[in-house]
Amino acid sequence: MYYESFGDGRPIVFLPGWGGDAGEGRDIHEPVFDGRTGWRRIYVDPPGTGKSPAVPGITDQDGMLAAIAGLIDDVVGAERFALAGTSAGGLLSRGIVKRDPSRILGLLLRVPGIIADRTRRTLPTDEVTPSAELDEKQRKYYDVADEQADFEFLDAIQADVRTYALSEDPAAHFDGPTLIVTGRQDTMTGYADAWSVLEDYPRASYVVLDQEGHGLPVRTHPIYHALVADWLDRMEEHLDA
């Protein structure tokens, strides 16, 4: 499985959305680490995305979770690590936390997928206003990821909620610093369903950003970067306490 790694120190593993690759998460988050040391950032291409080939033996989200958990064990070893998951990567991140919360330094959920069944999601009706920035992000990241992804493999998993959802509810109590960031105009995963998991994370900040959709951040890079920086600060304070 392909991944990119930058810096040294405590590991943070970044998981993209369904069909996405390492590039968008890398370019969104790396500016937060300008002048900040002590963190090793690991951006993953899950199976069937980016430079990672599909794995025929993976037929459901449980298999995807097991593969990513295995990669993390190989890359970070016995170290504790932080997790940052976007969309479906948020679902997988919560699944990893549930496996062993004691290993996790902190959790970042960006536009997280909470409910696998789209028909059961609470979604806003207002869409984000089109913009040149959104068009550029689509062209630079999402179109490129779509060209590389193995959709025959991915669609077979996503087509049935029984295989797209984790077989075990990923809800788990986690005391580490957590950040949940959602978009007010996110018509893919919404913002309201993420509120339902807040009690699992007593040290969570929950944010809804206006004029942001599922591609968050587009208009609010400074705000998002400040939120992530605060999350990193809280993890560092937690470790030093």
C-alpha positions, 0 to 999 in steps of 0.5 A, a space after each residue: 500500500 502506497 503512502 507518503 511520509 514527511 517529518 519526524 516525531 509522533 506519527 499522524 496517519 491521514 486517511 482520505 475519502 472514498 476513492 481519494 488518494 494522499 494528495 489532497 490531504 497532504 496539500 491541505 494539512 502540510 502548511 499547518 506544519 510549517 515551523 512546527 516540529 515533532 510530528 511525522 505525517 503519513 498520507 495513505 492511498 487506501 487499496 484501489 486508490 492512487 498508487 495502491 492497487 486493488 486487493 481482490 480479497 477485500 470485499 467489504 469495509 471490514 477488509 479495508 479497515 484490516 488492511 489499513 490497520 495492518 499498514 499502520 502497524 507496519 509503518 508506526 510499529 508499537 508507537 502511539 499515533 494520531 489519526 485524521 480521517 476525511 469522509 469514509 476515512 473518518 469511518 475507518 479512523 473511528 474503527 481503528 480507535 475502537 480497536 485500541 483507544 489507548 494507542 491513539 494520541 488524538 482524532 481528527 474527523 473532517 466531513 466524516 461519514 457517520 451513516 453508511 446508508 445515504 438514504 438515512 443521512 440527515 443532509 442539508 438542502 442548500 448546496 455550496 455556492 459554485 466558485 473558481 476555487 471549488 472548480 480548481 480543487 475538483 480539477 487538481 485533486 478529485 478528477 485526478 483521483 478518479 482517473 487513478 482509482 479502481 472503481 470496479 473494486 471500490 464500487 463493488 464494496 460501496 454498492 451495498 450498505 452491508 459491505 460499505 458499512 463496518 459490521 461492528 458499530 465504531 462507537 467507542 469512548 475516547 478521551 484524547 483530543 478530538 476535532 470534528 469539522 463539518 460543512 454547513 452545505 455538505 450534501 454528501 455526509 452532512 453536518 448533523 449526523 456527526 453531532 450524534 457521536 460527540 458524546 463518545 469524545 469528551 475532549 472534542 471540538 465540533 465545528 460547522 463551517 458555513 459556505 463549505 461543502 464536502 470538499 472542505 476547506 475551499 473558502 476557509 483555509 485559514 480557519 481550518 488550519 487554525 482548528 488543526 493547529 489547535 488540535 495539535 496544541 491540545 495533543 501536545 499539552 495532553 502528552 506533556 501533562 
